Amino acid sequence: MASRVALLGNIAFAGCVLLRYVTFIKDPVLSSLLLILGWFIGIWFNLAVCVTVVMMRRWRSSVPSWLRWVNGVFCVVQLYYFFFI
């Protein structure tokens, strides 16, 4: 369940990166909600989920492999984006 929420945060992160270049949301409330979820909550929640999946073998078997890979790739991209760009 937490991996799916992390995936939603990752999608919000991708929307935030896209929102920097293209204005596709006209509603300021929806835009600010996307920014809060993508910039502030998404990276920390995804990092916690990725660390937990690596540490706990029991939880690793319950999360589909494609979801682990997508969250892991997004985690690396987010860390690179926030700390090196």
C-alpha positions, 0 to 999 in steps of 0.5 A: 500500500505504501509503495502505491502511495509513493508511486503517486508521489513520484507521478506528482514529482514528474508533474512538478518538473513538467510544471516548471516548463509548461503551465498545464494546470490553471487552477492555483489550488490544484497547482499548489497541491501538486507542488506540495505533494511532488516537491515536499512529500514525494521525495521523503516518502519515496525514500522511506519506502525504498529503504524499507523495501531494501531492509525488509525481505518480508515486505519485498515479496509483497510488492510487485517487482515493477513497482519496486523498480519504478520507485527505485528509479524515481528515487535515484532521479529525485535525489539527483534532481534535488542535490545535484541540479 
